[in-house]
Amino acid sequence: MIKRILFLFLFFFIQWDSLAQAQDTLRIDFNQFLEISLNNSGQMKLVGTKVDLAENRKQLAKDQRILPSLSFRSEHAVVPGVSSPEGRPEEAIYLDPTAENDWGNAGLFTRFRIQGVQPIYTWGAINKAIEAAQTGIEATKQEYEATRAEIELRLYDLYHSYVFALEIERLLIDAEDKMEQIGRALEKAIEESPEDVDESDKYKFDVFRAQFGIQRAEVEQSLLFVHETWKYALRNDEGTIYEPEMRFLDPVEKQVEEIGFYQNSALNNRAELLGLELGRTAMKQYISSLKSRNLPGLFLGFTTTFASTPVRPRQPNPFISTPENTFNTALGLTIRQNLNFFQAKTSLERSKIEVNRLDYLKDSMQDGIILEVNQAYRNAALAEVKVVKTDEALQIAKEWLRMEQLDYDLGFGESKDLVDAVRQELELRLSEMETIFEFNSAVARLNKSAGLPLTTMTDN
């Protein structure tokens, strides 16, 4: 019995300990959140394969340096032997006009062939192709960075959405306490002197409390959404629950610069523009490689053939060659020239058109980026003003609320004025959190549109 109790105790202890481990909560800052989320992002992994493919193309170009053409082939068959009615020896059996196949002495025929070509001089076509592939890698990396910037911006909003929801939750808890106090004060006033209390004030307060319940439900749903989104973005096998290390939402300590600063930064730093410019350079290098490839090239070629058929005699005479028993090697120089001049010209023209297309695409993208910067700058500048003015209004509302609270406690104030002051202060506190969140998000979008890193803004 005692053993059974100990076993049950040990079992429940292990279960409780594993459950506690599965529910470990860890607070992380934005950079940690960003790193984990990016590692789990399928979109980043997809773009990463493009970089791998570009590096593979470079390796294929480098492989053209050493034996780009090397092949091996084997052949096998059953063949008859040879008999000489005149009785000639094997080395002279080819002189017997009556020699014939002997299927009674059949054997296995085996032949191996190795052929290879080594470029010696190709007017730099191979090296230019390698340079084009390397530039293509850099262009693909810029595409990777552009995708990363887009995802980082979404993750920035997601991280601070959690902090924003926590701020609103604390604010509503504080507001609930204040409303309970006002509610009790109204009820007390009605009990003591109902003729001095306007019944409409009680209805207004009840309506305000009901509307407050809607806001409370919205916050709860927002927290649920953020929890689930965080859980998916930070999914792990350990079952760890993550929370933001930042607990309070403050405006970023970054002043919005002049619009020209962001426009110049975008033209110089946006990964999309850098990737297009690198793609254009890679295309021009590829065109140069095509031109060199169309010129006569010098190559070294070799071939080796070995054949063996035991039932067939090997002829030692150098003028007599039998394919069934032979071993020969050939090594020599060859000049290769592509004579499809019209196809080569058309291919070059197509590549030049592609270069022009990239030029037009870059101009078009620059126009869109400048418009994006202007819009982001407008939103950030307006959000900055909203933060300042909302803070000023909130300070005034707090002073009003203190005055109404004091007057009401002394018996001089009106209950409806106190309710209005509470409502105004609560609405401005909510508005303050919203404007701070919108300002931080707007500055993040402005930095992203200008090609500036979000982590610099977060560190500040």
C-alpha positions as CSV (number, residue, x, y, z in Angstrom):
1,M,0.0,0.0,0.0
2,I,2.8,2.4,0.9
3,K,4.6,1.6,-2.3
4,R,1.5,2.3,-4.3
5,I,1.0,5.7,-2.6
6,L,4.7,6.6,-3.3
7,F,4.2,5.5,-6.9
8,L,1.1,7.7,-7.3
9,F,2.9,10.6,-5.6
10,L,5.9,10.2,-7.9
11,F,3.6,10.0,-11.0
12,F,1.7,13.1,-10.2
13,F,4.9,15.0,-9.3
14,I,6.4,14.1,-12.7
15,Q,3.2,15.1,-14.5
16,W,3.0,18.4,-12.7
17,D,6.7,19.1,-13.4
18,S,6.3,18.3,-17.1
19,L,3.2,20.6,-17.3
20,A,5.1,23.4,-15.5
21,Q,8.0,23.0,-18.0
22,A,5.6,23.0,-20.9
23,Q,4.0,26.3,-19.7
24,D,7.3,28.2,-19.0
25,T,6.9,31.9,-19.7
26,L,9.8,33.8,-21.1
27,R,10.0,37.5,-21.7
28,I,11.9,38.6,-24.9
29,D,12.8,41.9,-26.4
30,F,12.1,42.9,-30.0
31,N,15.3,41.6,-31.4
32,Q,14.8,38.2,-29.9
33,F,11.2,38.1,-31.1
34,L,12.4,39.1,-34.6
35,E,15.1,36.4,-34.7
36,I,12.8,33.6,-33.6
37,S,9.9,34.7,-35.9
38,L,12.2,35.0,-38.9
39,N,13.6,31.6,-38.3
40,N,10.1,30.2,-38.4
41,S,9.0,32.2,-41.4
42,G,8.2,30.1,-44.4
43,Q,8.4,33.2,-46.6
44,M,12.0,33.9,-45.6
45,K,12.9,30.2,-46.2
46,L,11.3,30.5,-49.7
47,V,13.4,33.5,-50.6
48,G,16.4,31.9,-49.1
49,T,16.2,29.1,-51.7
50,K,16.6,31.7,-54.4
51,V,19.9,32.7,-52.9
52,D,20.9,29.0,-52.8
53,L,19.9,28.6,-56.5
54,A,22.0,31.7,-57.4
55,E,25.0,30.2,-55.6
56,N,24.4,27.0,-57.4
57,R,24.4,28.8,-60.8
58,K,27.8,30.3,-59.9
59,Q,29.2,26.9,-59.1
60,L,27.9,25.6,-62.4
61,A,29.7,28.4,-64.2
62,K,32.9,27.6,-62.2
63,D,32.6,24.0,-63.2
64,Q,33.1,25.0,-66.8
65,R,36.8,25.7,-66.1
66,I,37.8,22.1,-65.6
67,L,36.6,19.4,-68.0
68,P,33.2,20.8,-68.8
69,S,32.6,17.9,-71.1
70,L,33.6,14.5,-69.7
71,S,31.7,11.2,-70.5
72,F,32.1,7.5,-69.9
73,R,30.3,4.8,-71.9
74,S,30.4,1.0,-71.7
75,E,29.1,-1.5,-74.2
76,H,28.5,-5.2,-73.7
77,A,27.3,-8.0,-76.0
78,V,27.6,-11.7,-76.8
79,V,29.7,-12.4,-80.0
80,P,30.9,-15.6,-81.7
81,G,34.5,-16.7,-81.9
82,V,36.4,-17.1,-85.2
83,S,37.7,-20.3,-86.8
84,S,40.2,-20.8,-89.6
85,P,39.7,-23.8,-91.9
86,E,43.2,-23.4,-93.2
87,G,44.5,-23.6,-89.7
88,R,46.3,-20.3,-89.7
89,P,47.6,-19.0,-86.3
90,E,45.6,-16.4,-84.5
91,E,47.9,-13.5,-85.4
92,A,47.5,-14.3,-89.1
93,I,43.9,-15.5,-89.2
94,Y,42.8,-12.3,-91.0
95,L,44.7,-13.6,-94.0
96,D,42.4,-16.6,-94.3
97,P,39.7,-15.8,-96.8
98,T,37.7,-18.8,-95.5
99,A,37.6,-17.7,-91.9
100,E,34.1,-17.8,-90.4
101,N,32.2,-17.1,-87.2
102,D,32.1,-19.9,-84.7
103,W,28.9,-19.7,-82.6
104,G,29.9,-22.7,-80.7
105,N,32.6,-20.7,-79.1
106,A,30.6,-17.5,-78.2
107,G,32.0,-15.1,-75.6
108,L,31.3,-11.7,-73.9
109,F,32.3,-8.5,-75.7
110,T,33.1,-5.5,-73.5
111,R,34.1,-2.0,-74.6
112,F,34.8,1.2,-72.5
113,R,35.1,4.7,-73.8
114,I,36.1,7.9,-72.1
115,Q,35.9,11.3,-73.8
116,G,36.7,14.7,-72.5
117,V,37.2,18.3,-73.6
118,Q,39.2,20.9,-71.7
119,P,38.9,24.6,-72.7
120,I,42.2,26.4,-73.2
121,Y,41.3,29.8,-74.5
122,T,37.7,31.2,-74.8
123,W,38.3,34.9,-74.8
124,G,37.3,35.1,-71.1
125,A,33.8,33.7,-71.6
126,I,34.0,31.5,-68.6
127,N,35.4,34.1,-66.2
128,K,32.7,36.6,-67.4
129,A,30.0,34.0,-66.8
130,I,31.3,33.5,-63.3
131,E,31.3,37.3,-62.6
132,A,27.7,37.5,-63.9
133,A,26.7,34.6,-61.6
134,Q,28.4,36.3,-58.6
135,T,26.6,39.6,-59.3
136,G,23.4,37.6,-59.7
137,I,24.0,36.2,-56.1
138,E,24.3,39.8,-54.8
139,A,21.1,40.8,-56.6
140,T,19.2,37.9,-55.1
141,K,20.5,38.7,-51.6
142,Q,19.0,42.2,-52.1
143,E,15.7,40.6,-52.9
144,Y,16.1,38.6,-49.7
145,E,16.7,41.8,-47.7
146,A,13.7,43.5,-49.3
147,T,11.5,40.6,-48.2
148,R,13.1,40.7,-44.8
149,A,12.3,44.4,-44.4
150,E,8.6,43.7,-45.2
151,I,8.3,40.9,-42.7
152,E,10.3,42.9,-40.0
153,L,7.7,45.7,-40.3
154,R,4.8,43.4,-39.8
155,L,6.6,41.8,-36.8
156,Y,7.3,45.2,-35.4
157,D,3.6,46.0,-35.3
158,L,2.8,42.6,-33.9
159,Y,5.3,42.9,-31.1
160,H,4.1,46.4,-30.1
161,S,0.5,45.3,-30.5
162,Y,1.0,43.1,-27.5
163,V,2.4,45.9,-25.4
164,F,-0.4,48.2,-26.6
165,A,-3.0,45.6,-25.5
166,L,-1.3,45.3,-22.1
167,E,-1.4,49.1,-21.7
168,I,-5.1,49.3,-22.6
169,E,-5.9,46.4,-20.2
170,R,-4.2,48.2,-17.3
171,L,-6.0,51.4,-18.3
172,L,-9.4,49.7,-18.3
173,I,-8.7,48.1,-14.9
174,D,-8.0,51.5,-13.5
175,A,-11.0,53.0,-15.2
176,E,-13.2,50.2,-13.7
177,D,-12.1,51.2,-10.2
178,K,-12.9,54.8,-10.9
179,M,-16.4,53.9,-12.2
180,E,-17.1,51.8,-9.2
181,Q,-16.2,54.8,-7.0
182,I,-18.5,57.1,-9.0
183,G,-21.2,54.5,-9.0
184,R,-21.1,54.1,-5.3
185,A,-21.1,57.9,-4.9
186,L,-24.2,58.3,-7.1
187,E,-26.0,55.6,-5.2
188,K,-25.1,57.2,-1.9
189,A,-26.3,60.6,-3.1
190,I,-29.6,59.1,-4.3
191,E,-30.1,57.5,-0.9
192,E,-29.3,60.6,1.1
193,S,-31.0,63.3,-1.0
194,P,-32.7,61.9,-4.0
195,E,-34.3,65.3,-4.8
196,D,-30.8,66.8,-5.4
197,V,-29.8,64.1,-8.0
198,D,-31.0,64.3,-11.5
199,E,-32.3,60.8,-12.6
200,S,-30.9,61.4,-16.1
201,D,-27.3,61.5,-14.6
202,K,-27.8,58.0,-13.4
203,Y,-29.0,56.8,-16.8
204,K,-26.0,58.6,-18.5
205,F,-23.6,56.8,-16.2
206,D,-25.2,53.4,-16.8
207,V,-25.0,54.0,-20.6
208,F,-21.3,55.0,-20.2
209,R,-20.7,51.8,-18.1
210,A,-22.3,49.7,-20.8
211,Q,-20.2,51.3,-23.5
212,F,-17.2,50.7,-21.4
213,G,-18.1,47.0,-21.4
214,I,-17.8,47.0,-25.2
215,Q,-14.3,48.4,-25.0
216,R,-13.4,45.8,-22.4
217,A,-14.6,43.0,-24.7
218,E,-12.6,44.5,-27.6
219,V,-9.4,44.5,-25.5
220,E,-10.0,40.9,-24.5
221,Q,-10.4,39.8,-28.1
222,S,-7.4,41.8,-29.1
223,L,-5.3,40.1,-26.5
224,L,-6.6,36.7,-27.6
225,F,-5.7,37.5,-31.2
226,V,-2.2,38.7,-30.2
227,H,-1.6,35.6,-28.0
228,E,-2.6,33.2,-30.8
229,T,-0.5,35.2,-33.4
230,W,2.5,35.2,-31.1
231,K,2.1,31.5,-30.5
232,Y,2.1,30.8,-34.2
233,A,5.0,33.2,-35.0
234,L,7.2,31.8,-32.1
235,R,6.2,28.2,-32.3
236,N,8.7,25.9,-30.7
237,D,8.9,22.2,-29.6
238,E,9.5,23.1,-25.9
239,G,6.1,24.7,-25.5
240,T,7.5,27.9,-24.1
241,I,5.1,30.8,-23.8
242,Y,6.6,34.2,-24.8
243,E,5.7,37.6,-23.6
244,P,7.2,41.0,-24.5
245,E,9.9,42.3,-22.3
246,M,8.7,45.8,-22.9
247,R,5.7,46.4,-20.6
248,F,5.0,50.1,-21.3
249,L,4.3,51.8,-24.6
250,D,6.3,55.0,-25.0
251,P,6.9,57.1,-28.1
252,V,10.2,56.3,-29.9
253,E,13.0,58.7,-29.1
254,K,13.5,59.6,-32.7
255,Q,12.6,63.0,-34.2
256,V,11.3,62.9,-37.7
257,E,13.9,64.5,-40.1
258,E,13.3,66.6,-43.2
259,I,11.6,64.7,-46.0
260,G,14.6,65.1,-48.3
261,F,16.7,63.0,-45.9
262,Y,14.3,60.0,-46.3
263,Q,14.0,60.5,-50.1
264,N,17.8,60.4,-50.5
265,S,18.1,57.5,-48.1
266,A,15.5,55.5,-50.1
267,L,17.2,56.1,-53.4
268,N,20.5,55.0,-51.9
269,N,19.5,52.2,-49.5
270,R,16.3,50.5,-50.7
271,A,17.1,46.9,-51.4
272,E,14.8,46.7,-54.4
273,L,16.7,49.4,-56.2
274,L,20.1,48.0,-55.3
275,G,18.9,44.5,-56.5
276,L,17.7,46.0,-59.8
277,E,21.0,47.7,-60.4
278,L,22.9,44.6,-59.6
279,G,20.6,42.6,-61.9
280,R,21.4,45.1,-64.7
281,T,25.1,44.7,-64.1
282,A,24.8,40.9,-64.1
283,M,22.9,41.1,-67.4
284,K,25.6,43.2,-69.0
285,Q,28.3,40.8,-67.8
286,Y,26.3,37.9,-69.3
287,I,26.1,39.8,-72.6
288,S,29.8,40.1,-72.6
289,S,30.2,36.4,-71.9
290,L,27.8,35.6,-74.8
291,K,30.0,37.7,-77.2
292,S,33.1,35.9,-76.1
293,R,31.4,32.6,-76.5
294,N,30.5,33.3,-80.1
295,L,34.2,33.8,-80.9
296,P,36.5,30.8,-82.0
297,G,37.7,28.9,-78.9
298,L,40.7,26.7,-78.5
299,F,40.0,23.4,-76.7
300,L,42.0,20.3,-75.8
301,G,40.2,17.0,-76.5
302,F,41.0,13.4,-75.7
303,T,39.4,10.0,-76.1
304,T,40.3,6.5,-74.8
305,T,38.8,3.3,-76.0
306,F,39.4,-0.2,-74.6
307,A,37.7,-3.3,-75.9
308,S,38.1,-7.0,-74.9
309,T,36.6,-10.2,-76.3
310,P,38.5,-13.3,-75.1
311,V,37.1,-15.6,-77.8
312,R,38.4,-13.3,-80.6
313,P,42.1,-13.1,-81.5
314,R,44.0,-9.8,-81.0
315,Q,45.8,-8.7,-84.1
316,P,49.3,-7.3,-83.5
317,N,49.5,-5.7,-87.0
318,P,49.1,-1.9,-86.6
319,F,47.3,-1.8,-90.0
320,I,44.7,-4.3,-88.8
321,S,42.2,-3.0,-86.2
322,T,39.5,-5.2,-84.8
323,P,36.8,-3.4,-82.7
324,E,36.5,-6.5,-80.5
325,N,40.0,-6.3,-79.1
326,T,41.6,-2.8,-79.1
327,F,43.1,-0.1,-76.9
328,N,43.7,3.3,-78.3
329,T,44.1,6.9,-77.0
330,A,43.8,10.1,-78.9
331,L,44.8,13.6,-77.7
332,G,44.7,16.8,-79.7
333,L,43.7,20.4,-80.1
334,T,40.4,21.6,-81.6
335,I,39.0,25.0,-82.5
336,R,35.2,25.4,-82.0
337,Q,33.2,28.2,-83.7
338,N,29.5,28.7,-83.5
339,L,28.2,29.2,-87.0
340,N,24.6,30.0,-86.0
341,F,25.3,33.7,-86.5
342,F,21.7,34.8,-86.8
343,Q,20.7,32.9,-83.6
344,A,23.7,34.4,-81.7
345,K,22.7,37.9,-82.9
346,T,19.1,37.4,-81.8
347,S,20.2,36.2,-78.4
348,L,22.3,39.3,-77.9
349,E,19.5,41.5,-79.0
350,R,17.2,39.9,-76.5
351,S,19.7,40.4,-73.7
352,K,20.0,44.1,-74.6
353,I,16.2,44.5,-74.5
354,E,16.3,42.9,-71.1
355,V,18.8,45.5,-69.9
356,N,16.5,48.3,-71.2
357,R,13.6,46.7,-69.4
358,L,15.5,46.7,-66.2
359,D,16.3,50.4,-66.7
360,Y,12.6,51.3,-67.2
361,L,11.7,49.1,-64.3
362,K,14.1,50.9,-62.0
363,D,12.7,54.3,-63.1
364,S,9.2,53.0,-62.4
365,M,10.2,51.6,-59.0
366,Q,11.9,54.9,-58.0
367,D,8.7,56.7,-58.7
368,G,6.7,54.3,-56.5
369,I,9.3,54.5,-53.8
370,I,9.3,58.3,-53.7
371,L,5.5,58.3,-53.4
372,E,5.7,55.7,-50.7
373,V,8.2,57.8,-48.7
374,N,6.1,60.9,-49.1
375,Q,3.0,59.1,-47.8
376,A,4.9,57.6,-44.9
377,Y,6.5,60.9,-44.1
378,R,3.1,62.6,-44.0
379,N,1.7,59.9,-41.7
380,A,4.6,60.1,-39.4
381,A,4.7,63.9,-39.2
382,L,0.9,63.9,-38.5
383,A,1.2,61.2,-35.9
384,E,4.0,63.1,-34.1
385,V,1.7,66.1,-33.8
386,K,-1.1,63.9,-32.5
387,V,1.1,62.5,-29.8
388,V,2.1,66.0,-28.6
389,K,-1.4,67.5,-28.7
390,T,-3.1,64.5,-27.2
391,D,-0.7,64.6,-24.3
392,E,-1.5,68.3,-23.8
393,A,-5.2,67.6,-23.8
394,L,-4.8,64.7,-21.4
395,Q,-3.0,66.9,-18.9
396,I,-5.9,69.4,-19.1
397,A,-8.4,66.5,-18.6
398,K,-6.6,65.2,-15.6
399,E,-6.7,68.7,-14.0
400,W,-10.4,68.9,-14.8
401,L,-11.0,65.5,-13.3
402,R,-9.1,66.4,-10.1
403,M,-11.1,69.6,-9.7
404,E,-14.5,67.8,-10.3
405,Q,-13.5,65.0,-7.9
406,L,-12.6,67.5,-5.2
407,D,-15.7,69.6,-5.7
408,Y,-17.9,66.5,-5.6
409,D,-16.2,65.2,-2.4
410,L,-16.9,68.6,-0.8
411,G,-20.5,68.6,-1.9
412,F,-20.2,71.5,-4.4
413,G,-19.9,69.5,-7.6
414,E,-22.5,67.9,-9.9
415,S,-22.4,64.2,-10.6
416,K,-22.9,64.7,-14.3
417,D,-19.8,66.9,-14.4
418,L,-17.8,64.3,-12.6
419,V,-19.0,61.6,-15.0
420,D,-18.2,63.8,-18.0
421,A,-14.7,64.5,-16.6
422,V,-14.1,60.7,-16.0
423,R,-15.3,59.9,-19.5
424,Q,-13.1,62.6,-21.1
425,E,-10.0,61.5,-19.2
426,L,-10.6,57.9,-20.1
427,E,-11.1,58.6,-23.7
428,L,-8.0,60.8,-23.9
429,R,-5.9,58.1,-22.1
430,L,-7.1,55.6,-24.7
431,S,-6.4,58.1,-27.5
432,E,-3.0,58.7,-26.1
433,M,-2.1,55.0,-26.3
434,E,-3.5,54.8,-29.8
435,T,-1.6,57.8,-31.0
436,I,1.7,56.5,-29.5
437,F,1.2,53.1,-31.2
438,E,0.3,54.8,-34.5
439,F,3.3,57.1,-34.2
440,N,5.7,54.3,-33.5
441,S,4.2,52.3,-36.4
442,A,4.3,55.3,-38.7
443,V,8.0,56.0,-37.9
444,A,8.8,52.3,-38.5
445,R,7.1,52.5,-41.9
446,L,8.9,55.7,-42.7
447,N,12.2,54.0,-41.9
448,K,11.3,51.0,-43.9
449,S,10.3,53.1,-46.9
450,A,13.7,55.0,-46.6
451,G,15.7,51.7,-46.4
452,L,16.7,52.4,-42.8
453,P,16.8,49.5,-40.2
454,L,14.0,49.2,-37.7
455,T,16.4,47.8,-35.0
456,T,18.2,51.2,-34.8
457,M,14.9,52.9,-34.0
458,T,14.0,50.1,-31.5
459,D,17.4,50.4,-29.7
460,N,16.8,54.2,-29.3
